[in-house]
Amino acid sequence: MIRVKNFIVQHTISIVFLYITAISVLFLLGSNTYKEMIYKRITQDIAMVYSDTLSSLHEFYSINILPNAKNAGVDVSTDYLNTLDKLPYPITFSNSFGNHLSQDIPGLYVDIYSNYPFENKKQRQLTPFAQHALDTLSKGKEPYILTYEQGYLEENDLVRLAKPIYMKKNCLTCHNSDKYNLGRQWEENEFRGIREIILPVPKKDQLSEQVLFIGFILALFAALSGVLLILPLVKNLKESLNQTEKLAIKLKYQANHDCLTKVANLNYLITLIEESLKTGSETERVGLIFIDLDKFKPINDQYGHAAGDAMLCHVSSLIEKVIKDKATLARIGGDEFVLLISTISTNAEMVTLVNSIQTAFTKPLKYKNNTLTVSASFGGVIQEKHHTTVDDLLKSADKAMYASKNSKHNYFTLYQENNN
């Protein structure tokens, strides 16, 4: 026992040195392992936001660009790169744009596939993952499929994300035409296909490996050097994580909001309605107000599209000042807006809200030397027993709005099931 005590006393410095060295090395190894875990999660989130952003780009192209091009005599084709008077299909455009970004992000790959492919895709052989994604997501029970794979793309781990694509209302006319249909008639919100995102998980770069090696060597000669090396590594990791999180938040915002008015877009509106339907009750029901601006086209024609854009922003601002936090405003395309009221009890509440918005619309827009005003046709619906889906509510609100539009401008119609 005395010999053991003497040994400990004589070698206290060495024991403390070895102890701190071991802790330092383990901490360095642990921090790099934690870094890899964080990279995987960040890569997953970026893949999600990337997919949502391409969906929004697809929607923007099909609503705001392609119709104007077709009116000018330009057609769509899969062979658009070899002709001057052709444009790509919306899904091809967003997919090609996604793959274009792979020039700056090595290993990034975007693909689309369907049970009803275009002519130039009919002979392709789907991967087992792609076939599994089609079989699973076409049933509508899963929002997406996400997998991790190892040892791919020069030993990088891989995130593979598959999200469903649904048929939008504005796409039906083209897809169901004799020229472009694929042997069937499509319906709104019907499953169309899959967008797949492949994104490599970043590996430890050469600098990180050098820091780990240098930290190990220095720890053998100075116990505290390990701690000194860890602090910059943790700081850099935290800064990198903060920057990536800010980018993810920015991309998510852009994917969920209209680029002009900054209010919610259609994709985000659908998500919010679905959440409200899950939490509603018999006394606290979901309400929608469909808003279609009256005589908006003459503003564009007489004063230019810049004036039209200014009016859309003006209208959005007026509505948001009225609703505050009582409802959510979304622009779903052109001069059409939808108000989501997550919980509403009586018809009178909706009537009061619409009256306030109509009053707000009397405030004119000062554009250059012109004073511009606009009114709107309103269609409202409060959830009834047969309103079980987002589509049910939107169709009822849309029907009520067209009843107002056909009656007279600046009018409000509330949907009633008994009188249709």
Buried (B, 14 or more C-beta within 10 A) or exposed (E): EEEEEEEEEEEEEEEEBBEBBEBBBEBBEEBBEEBEEBBBEBBBBBBBBBBBBBBBBBBBBBBEEBBEBEEEEBEBBEEBEEEEEBBBBBBBBBBEBBEEEBEEEEBBBBBBBBEBBBEEEEEEEBEEBBEBBBEBBBEEEEEBBEEEBEEBBEEBBBBBBBBBBBBBBBBBEBBBEEEEEBEEEBEBBBBBBBBBBBBBBBBBEEEBEEBBEEBBEBBEEBBEBBBEBBEEBEEBBEEBBEEBEEBBEEBBEBBBBBEBBEBBBBBBBBBBBEEBBEEBEEEEBBBBBBBBBBEBEEBBEEBEEEBBEBBBBBBBBBBBEBBEEEBBBBBBBBBBBBBBBBBBEEEEBBBEBBEBBBEBBEEEBEBEEEEBEBBBBBBBBBBBEEBEEBBBBBBBBBBBBBBBBEEEBBBBBBBEEEEE
